[in-house]
């Protein structure tokens, strides 16, 4: 059986990821449907903007709520931890932006997918 603290961490991790994903969807919806990012290039830009904002939000959600320990020195967070987090997510963002999103747009699949 899983220890209670581990179960709580997993629950918080999943909820934090869900919050970040929801933020991503809300932001891309606002940019495309309300701000007018309605061409293929602008929808891709909206995709990049929404991913970046939700990525930074997820870092701080996880840092504060899921794994609160460790160093809280602002210099270490901004110049070490956040860049490493970005690096780990960078490949998936590049793949989504340069391959997946354009292919889905070409196929006519809704941008919210």
C-alpha positions as CSV (number, residue, x, y, z in Angstrom):
1,X,0.0,0.0,0.0
2,X,1.2,3.5,-0.8
3,X,2.1,5.8,2.1
4,X,-0.3,8.6,2.7
5,X,2.2,11.4,2.0
6,X,3.0,9.9,-1.4
7,X,-0.7,9.6,-2.2
8,X,-1.1,13.3,-1.3
9,X,1.8,14.3,-3.5
10,X,0.4,12.3,-6.5
11,X,-3.0,13.9,-6.0
12,X,-1.5,17.4,-5.8
13,X,0.7,16.7,-8.8
14,X,-2.3,15.7,-10.9
15,X,-4.4,18.6,-9.7
16,X,-1.6,21.0,-10.4
17,X,-1.2,19.6,-13.9
18,X,-4.9,19.9,-14.4
19,X,-4.9,23.5,-13.3
20,X,-2.0,24.3,-15.7
21,X,-3.8,22.6,-18.5
22,X,-7.0,24.4,-17.8
23,X,-5.1,27.7,-17.8
24,X,-3.5,26.8,-21.1
25,X,-6.9,26.1,-22.7
26,X,-8.5,29.3,-21.2
27,X,-5.6,31.4,-22.5
28,X,-5.6,30.0,-26.0
29,X,-9.4,30.3,-26.2
30,X,-9.2,34.0,-25.1
31,X,-6.4,34.8,-27.6
32,X,-8.1,33.1,-30.5
33,X,-11.8,33.8,-29.9
34,X,-11.7,37.1,-28.0
35,X,-8.4,38.8,-29.1
36,X,-8.7,37.8,-32.7
37,X,-5.7,35.5,-33.2
38,X,-7.6,33.9,-36.1
39,X,-5.0,33.1,-38.8
40,X,-2.9,29.9,-38.8
41,X,0.2,31.9,-37.8
42,X,-1.6,33.9,-35.1
43,X,-3.3,30.7,-33.7
44,X,0.2,29.2,-33.4
45,X,1.4,32.3,-31.7
46,X,-1.5,32.1,-29.3
47,X,-0.5,28.4,-28.7
48,X,3.1,29.5,-27.8
49,X,2.0,32.3,-25.5
50,X,-0.6,30.1,-23.7
51,X,2.0,27.3,-23.3
52,X,4.7,29.7,-21.9
53,X,2.3,31.3,-19.4
54,X,0.9,27.9,-18.2
55,X,4.4,26.4,-18.0
56,X,5.6,29.2,-15.7
57,X,2.4,28.8,-13.7
58,X,2.8,25.1,-13.4
59,X,6.4,25.5,-12.2
60,X,5.2,27.7,-9.3
61,X,2.2,25.5,-8.6
62,X,4.5,22.5,-8.3
63,X,7.2,24.4,-6.4
64,X,4.8,25.9,-3.8
65,X,2.1,23.1,-3.5
66,X,3.6,19.8,-4.5
67,X,7.3,20.0,-3.6
68,X,7.6,23.0,-1.2
69,X,11.0,22.1,0.3
70,X,14.4,23.1,-0.9
71,X,16.0,26.4,-1.6
72,X,13.7,29.4,-1.8
73,X,16.5,31.8,-2.8
74,X,15.0,33.9,-5.6
75,X,18.3,33.9,-7.5
76,X,18.4,30.1,-7.5
77,X,14.8,29.8,-8.5
78,X,15.1,32.3,-11.4
79,X,18.5,31.3,-12.7
80,X,18.7,27.6,-12.0
81,X,15.4,25.8,-11.3
82,X,13.1,27.7,-13.7
83,X,15.5,27.4,-16.6
84,X,16.0,23.6,-16.0
85,X,12.2,23.2,-15.8
86,X,11.9,25.1,-19.1
87,X,14.6,22.9,-20.6
88,X,12.8,19.8,-19.6
89,X,9.5,21.0,-21.1
90,X,11.1,22.7,-24.1
91,X,11.3,19.7,-26.3
92,X,7.5,19.0,-25.9
93,X,6.7,22.7,-26.6
94,X,8.9,22.6,-29.8
95,X,7.3,19.4,-30.9
96,X,3.8,20.7,-30.3
97,X,4.5,24.1,-31.9
98,X,6.5,23.0,-35.0
99,X,4.9,19.6,-35.7
100,X,1.7,18.7,-34.0
101,X,-0.1,22.1,-34.0
102,X,0.5,22.8,-37.7
103,X,-0.5,19.3,-38.7
104,X,-3.7,19.5,-36.7
105,X,-4.4,22.9,-38.2
106,X,-3.8,21.5,-41.7
107,X,-6.2,18.6,-41.0
108,X,-8.8,21.1,-39.7
109,X,-8.8,19.8,-36.2
110,X,-10.1,22.3,-33.6
111,X,-7.3,24.3,-31.9
112,X,-8.5,23.3,-28.4
113,X,-7.5,19.7,-28.9
